[in-house]
Amino acid sequence: MGVLVLTVDRLFVYGTLMAPLTCRGLLGRTPYCEPAELEGHERRAVRHTTYPAIVAKDGATVRGLALQELSEAELYALDEYEGDECERIPVTIRVR
């Protein structure tokens, strides 16, 4: 199960949404982003898919991006792209 992570006014992404062309194709623009890390989790391949998932794991860190200044409509578009197997949950990230 994939997870899109909403952190206050940032969305932590760690897979296909890190690609600027993917975001531009979905949103019609490339959002401002910063490198970020989610501690206590690891990225894993999902069997029979082309996308990763993250799971809790002590001592591990997932590197990704913190997308900023997303509208509700843009968040909805990203949710639709990710599908039903993905959910947004609140977490704390470290922006690098």
N, C-alpha and C positions, 0 to 999 in steps of 0.2 A: 504494500500500500504506500503510495507516495504521499508526501506532505508538503504543502506550501505553508510557509511560516510567516505570520503577520506579527511584526514587532512594533508597536505603537504606530509610527507613520512610515515604517519600512516593511518591505516584503523580502524575506530571505529566500533566495533561490539557489539551487545547487546542481541543477541538471540542464536540460535543454533550454530553459529560460535564461541561462547565462549567455546565450548566443544573441548578440545585438540584432541580427537579421530575423531571428525568431520573434523577438519582442516587437520589432518594427512591423513585421507581417501581421501580428495579432492586434497591435495597438495603434498602428499608423505612425508611430514615433518610437524613438529609443529613449526610455526613461533614464534620468540621472541615476547612477549607481556607484557604489563603493565596494571594494573588497571587504568581505566579512567572514567571521568564523562562528560556528555553532559548536560549543564544547559539550562533551558528554554524549556525543552521537557519532555514528559512522555511516558512510555512504556504502550501499551494497547494490550489486547488480540484481535485477528482478528477472527471474527465470522466464524465458520465452518472450521477453520484451526488449526494447532498445533504450529504456530509460532507467535511471537509478531510483532507489528509495533510501531513506535514512531511518536508522533505528538507534535507540538509546544504547550507549556502551561507555562505561566508565573509562576515563583516560583518553578517549578518542576525540577527534575534532574534525568537523566537516568544513571545508573551505567553499565559499560561494560568493554571492553578491547580495548587497542590500539595495533593492530597487526603491526609489523614493518618489514622492509626489504623484502617487497613483490615485486616480479618481475611482469612485464606486463602480462606474461603468467599466473601467479598465480592470479592476479586480474581478468583476463578473466575467469579463472576456478571458482572463487568465484561468479562472475556475473552470470555465467551459472547456478550455484547451486541455487542462489537466484531467478532467473527467471525474466520474463518481468515486474512483478509487483513491482520490486525493482529498485531503482536508487541510484547512488552514487552522493552525493552533498558535497561541501566544507562547513565545520563548524569549530568552535574553540572548542577544548576539554581541559579538565584539567586532566593531568596525576597525579595520586595519588601516 
